[in-house]
Amino acid sequence: MTGATMVTGADGYLGRRVVSTLLARTDDPLVLAVRAADDTELATKREWAATAFDAAPGRIRVVAADLRQPKPFVDVDPATVRRIVHTAAITRFNVDRDSARQVNLEGTAAVCDFAATCVNLDRYLVLSTLYVSGRHEGPVAEHRLDDRGFVNHYEWSKWAAEERVFGEYAHLPVSVLRLPTVIADDDSGRVTQYNAFHHTLRLFFYGLLGLVPGNPATPLSVTTAAFVSDAVAHLLDDRAPRGVFHVCADPDDTPALGAVIDAAFAVFESDDWFRRRRILRPIYCDEPAFDRLTSAARSMRQAVLSDVLGTVAPFGGQLYRPKTFQTDALRSAWPGCAAPKSIPLVTSTVSHLVRTRWGKTQQEAP
């Protein structure tokens, strides 16, 4: 498979879409690195790939790769790999530190170690997050960032992985793509994987959460899986420069938290069931008060309240730290790129969530 592109996490949410995009836009053979505990699971995932990507027979090869294990790519000949897209990661905001370290930090190092043996490698993309910025406030540039603390272990692990890439592995032909929160598959607002954004909106819709941690003026960057996979395809091209890229809307097109909440509730309030419940819009809570509330819920062993707050607490700290993400490098490397319009995207996404009751039905909800 000379000249192959290897995609790690190819069975994950973003990995699947990256594979589909590369199959459509390139002629490269693809090595799909997936997590499989044994031969039976690997066979199942090979059957899945054959069905999911049946329009590209002969172009894909599925291999098992557990990033928590040493030398996870023993079944891949490094001489055949020309490009790598590293999408595999734990992306939960509430991930524990050890799991985040094993997969996001040490796993990235394992991919880098393999990349260093690929004598024909000319492109290596690492998917990261805008929130490697941690507790930074103000403009965030597309370059290496210092440690100003983090609000959860996920942020720390992705920052630490970038540090390894920029330091020990700086000799590799690497680019880092920092992503915002992915809230929908595409501009239609369809949701096939749910994250903290969707779960928090569900709490608001059902009246289980009456407060919003954060400053309503804090910018909130969101995007689609389609835009991310488009960016990967463009930045993987041999003609694209290498560097750090914020794969998100320009600062001027990034809405404030308050505007996102308003857009969501405008959709909620068009729903008959929601209107009958007379659920009020949530109030904003300052950081000390929110910290006291979460601490009290834990100490009082209030299971329901702890569960509700546990949905928002792991990322709530970011909502008190206004920052904007510069996109000059992305715009230069990808002329004409058009990020999804954020408020229309929020509206279409929330409409999908309400219509399907967060995936419980594909029909219009009563």
C-alpha positions in Angstrom: 0.0 0.0 0.0 2.6 2.5 -1.1 1.6 6.1 -0.4 -1.2 5.1 2.1 -2.9 7.5 4.5 -3.3 6.1 8.0 -6.3 7.4 10.1 -6.2 6.6 13.8 -9.5 6.4 15.6 -11.1 5.6 12.2 -14.1 4.0 13.9 -14.7 7.1 16.0 -17.1 9.9 15.3 -14.7 12.3 13.5 -12.5 9.4 12.2 -15.4 7.9 10.2 -16.1 11.3 8.6 -12.5 11.9 7.8 -12.2 8.5 6.1 -15.3 9.2 4.0 -14.0 12.6 3.0 -10.6 11.2 2.0 -12.1 8.4 0.0 -14.2 11.0 -1.9 -11.4 13.5 -2.5 -8.2 11.5 -2.9 -7.1 8.4 -4.6 -5.0 7.3 -1.6 -5.3 3.8 -0.1 -6.3 4.2 3.5 -5.2 2.3 6.6 -8.0 2.5 9.2 -6.5 2.1 12.7 -9.4 1.0 15.0 -9.6 -0.1 18.6 -10.3 -3.9 18.9 -9.9 -6.0 22.0 -9.6 -9.3 20.1 -9.9 -10.9 16.7 -13.6 -11.1 17.0 -14.0 -7.4 17.5 -11.6 -6.7 14.8 -13.6 -8.9 12.4 -16.7 -7.0 13.4 -15.1 -3.7 12.6 -13.8 -5.0 9.3 -17.3 -5.9 8.4 -18.5 -2.5 9.5 -15.9 -0.8 7.3 -16.7 -2.9 4.3 -20.4 -1.8 4.6 -19.8 1.8 5.6 -17.2 2.4 2.8 -18.5 -0.1 0.2 -18.0 2.5 -2.6 -14.2 2.1 -2.2 -13.4 -1.6 -2.5 -9.8 -2.4 -2.3 -8.8 1.0 -1.0 -9.1 0.4 2.7 -7.3 -1.9 5.2 -8.5 -2.2 8.8 -6.0 -2.9 11.6 -6.3 -3.1 15.3 -4.5 -0.3 17.3 -4.9 0.2 21.0 -3.1 3.4 21.9 -2.8 2.3 25.5 -0.5 -0.5 24.5 3.2 -0.3 23.5 3.8 -0.3 19.8 0.2 -0.2 18.7 0.9 -0.3 15.0 2.8 -3.6 14.6 0.5 -4.6 11.8 1.3 -1.6 9.6 4.5 -1.4 7.5 5.8 2.1 8.1 7.4 2.2 4.7 4.0 2.2 3.1 2.6 5.2 5.0 2.9 8.6 3.4 0.4 10.5 5.5 -1.2 10.2 9.0 -4.3 11.7 10.5 -4.4 11.2 14.2 -8.1 11.5 15.4 -8.1 9.0 18.2 -8.7 10.5 21.6 -10.9 10.5 24.7 -12.9 13.8 24.3 -15.1 13.7 27.4 -14.7 16.8 29.6 -15.1 14.6 32.7 -12.4 12.1 31.8 -10.1 11.1 34.7 -6.5 12.2 34.6 -5.0 8.8 34.2 -7.2 7.8 31.2 -6.5 11.2 29.6 -2.8 10.7 30.1 -2.8 7.2 28.7 -4.8 7.8 25.6 -4.5 11.5 24.7 -0.9 12.1 25.8 0.9 8.8 25.7 -1.2 7.6 22.8 -0.2 10.7 20.8 3.4 10.0 21.6 3.0 6.4 20.4 1.6 7.7 17.1 4.6 10.1 16.9 7.0 7.2 17.5 5.5 5.3 14.7 5.5 8.4 12.4 9.2 8.7 13.1 9.8 5.3 11.5 7.8 6.2 8.3 10.6 7.0 6.0 8.2 8.2 3.3 6.1 10.4 5.6 5.3 13.8 4.3 2.1 14.8 6.2 1.1 14.2 9.8 -2.1 15.9 11.2 -2.9 15.8 14.9 -6.4 16.8 15.9 -6.4 18.8 19.1 -8.8 21.3 20.8 -9.1 25.0 21.0 -9.2 24.5 24.8 -5.5 23.6 25.1 -5.7 27.3 25.8 -7.0 26.4 29.2 -7.4 29.4 31.5 -6.0 31.8 28.9 -8.2 34.9 28.3 -8.3 37.2 25.4 -7.0 36.5 21.9 -5.4 33.0 21.4 -2.9 32.8 18.5 -2.2 29.8 16.3 1.0 28.8 17.8 2.4 26.9 20.8 0.8 28.0 24.1 2.1 28.1 27.6 0.5 26.5 30.6 -1.8 28.8 32.4 -3.8 26.0 34.1 -6.8 24.1 32.9 -10.4 23.5 33.9 -10.4 19.7 33.3 -8.1 16.8 32.6 -9.1 16.6 29.0 -7.8 20.1 28.3 -4.5 19.4 30.1 -4.0 16.1 28.3 -4.4 17.6 24.8 -2.1 20.5 25.8 0.5 18.1 27.1 0.2 16.1 23.9 0.9 19.2 21.8 3.9 19.9 24.0 5.3 16.5 23.1 4.6 17.2 19.4 6.2 20.6 19.5 9.2 19.4 21.5 10.4 15.9 21.2 8.7 15.3 17.8 9.3 18.7 16.2 11.3 17.1 13.4 8.2 15.4 12.0 6.1 17.0 9.2 3.3 17.8 11.6 0.4 20.2 11.7 -1.9 20.6 14.7 -5.6 21.3 14.1 -7.4 22.8 17.1 -11.1 22.1 17.0 -14.0 23.8 18.7 -17.0 21.9 20.1 -18.6 19.8 17.4 -22.3 20.1 17.8 -23.7 18.6 14.6 -22.8 16.4 11.6 -23.4 19.2 9.1 -25.3 22.4 8.6 -28.6 20.6 8.7 -28.1 20.3 12.5 -28.4 16.5 12.5 -26.8 15.0 15.6 -25.6 11.4 15.7 -23.2 11.7 18.6 -24.1 13.5 21.8 -21.7 15.5 24.0 -21.9 17.9 26.9 -23.4 20.6 24.7 -26.4 18.5 23.9 -26.8 17.0 27.4 -26.8 20.5 28.9 -29.5 21.7 26.5 -31.5 18.6 27.4 -31.4 19.6 31.1 -32.6 23.1 30.2 -35.4 21.8 28.0 -36.8 19.4 30.7 -36.5 22.0 33.5 -33.7 20.1 35.4 -31.2 23.0 35.3 -32.2 26.6 36.1 -28.8 28.2 36.0 -26.0 28.8 33.5 -22.4 28.8 34.8 -20.5 31.5 32.9 -20.4 35.0 31.7 -23.1 35.6 29.0 -20.5 37.6 27.0 -18.0 34.7 26.8 -17.5 33.7 23.1 -18.6 30.1 22.4 -17.1 28.4 19.4 -19.1 25.5 17.7 -18.8 23.7 14.4 -19.8 20.6 12.4 -18.1 17.4 11.7 -18.3 18.2 8.0 -16.3 21.4 8.4 -13.6 19.5 10.4 -13.3 16.8 7.8 -13.1 19.4 5.0 -10.3 21.1 6.9 -8.4 17.8 7.3 -8.7 17.2 3.5 -7.4 20.6 2.7 -4.6 20.7 5.2 -3.5 17.2 4.3 -2.8 18.3 0.8 0.8 18.5 -0.2 0.4 22.1 -1.2 -0.8 23.3 2.2 1.7 24.8 4.7 2.4 23.2 8.0 1.6 24.8 11.3 -1.1 25.3 14.0 -4.6 25.9 12.7 -7.7 26.9 14.6 -10.5 25.1 12.7 -13.3 27.4 13.7 -15.2 30.5 12.8 -13.5 33.9 12.8 -13.7 35.8 16.1 -16.2 38.3 14.6 -18.5 35.3 13.7 -18.2 33.6 17.1 -21.3 34.2 19.2 -21.4 34.9 22.9 -22.7 32.3 25.3 -25.8 34.5 25.9 -26.6 34.5 22.2 -26.3 30.8 22.1 -28.7 30.3 25.1 -31.1 32.8 23.5 -31.1 30.9 20.2 -31.7 27.6 22.0 -34.6 28.9 24.0 -36.2 30.5 21.0 -36.4 27.0 19.6 -37.6 25.5 22.9 -40.3 28.1 23.2 -41.7 27.2 19.7 -42.5 23.7 21.1 -46.0 23.2 22.5 -44.9 20.8 25.2 -42.2 23.1 26.4 -44.6 26.1 26.5 -47.2 24.2 28.5 -44.5 23.5 31.1 -43.9 27.2 31.6 -40.2 26.6 32.1 -38.3 29.8 32.7 -35.0 30.8 31.0 -32.0 30.0 33.3 -30.2 32.7 35.2 -26.4 33.2 35.0 -24.4 32.1 38.0 -21.0 33.6 38.9 -18.0 31.3 39.4 -17.7 31.4 43.2 -21.4 30.7 43.6 -21.3 27.8 41.1 -18.3 26.3 42.9 -20.1 26.5 46.2 -23.2 24.9 44.7 -21.2 21.9 43.2 -19.3 21.4 46.4 -22.4 21.5 48.5 -24.1 18.9 46.2 -21.2 16.6 46.6 -20.9 17.0 50.4 -24.7 16.5 50.9 -24.7 13.5 48.6 -27.6 14.8 46.6 -27.5 12.3 43.8 -29.8 14.0 41.4 -28.3 17.4 41.9 -24.8 16.0 41.7 -25.6 14.3 38.4 -27.1 17.4 36.9 -24.2 19.6 38.0 -21.8 16.9 36.9 -22.9 17.4 33.3 -21.9 21.1 33.3 -19.2 21.4 35.9 -16.3 19.8 33.9 -16.5 22.5 31.3 -18.3 25.3 33.2 -15.0 26.9 34.2 -14.3 27.8 30.6 -17.5 29.8 30.4 -16.1 32.4 32.8 -12.9 33.0 30.7 -13.6 35.0 27.6 -11.3 34.3 24.7 -11.2 34.5 21.0 -9.4 32.2 18.6 -7.4 33.8 15.8 -7.8 32.1 12.4 -5.3 33.9 10.2 -3.2 30.8 9.6 -6.2 28.7 8.6 -7.5 31.4 6.2 -4.1 31.7 4.6 -3.7 27.9 4.2 -7.3 27.4 3.1 -8.4 30.4 1.0 -12.1 30.7 0.7 -12.9 28.4 3.6 -16.3 29.0 5.1 -17.0 27.9 8.6 -20.7 27.3 9.5 -22.6 30.3 10.6 -22.8 29.7 14.3 -26.3 30.9 15.4 -28.1 29.3 12.4 -26.1 26.1 13.2 -27.2 26.3 16.9 -30.8 26.8 15.7 -30.8 23.9 13.3 -29.1 21.7 15.9 -31.5 22.5 18.7 -34.4 22.1 16.3 -33.1 18.5 15.6 -32.7 17.8 19.3 -36.2 19.0 20.2 -37.8 17.3 17.2 -36.2 13.9 18.0 -36.3 14.4 21.8 -32.5 14.0 21.9 -32.5 10.9 19.6 -35.4 9.1 21.2 -37.5 9.3 18.1 -37.0 10.2 14.5 -40.5 11.5 14.2 -41.8 14.9 15.2 -42.4 15.0 18.9 -45.9 15.6 20.1 
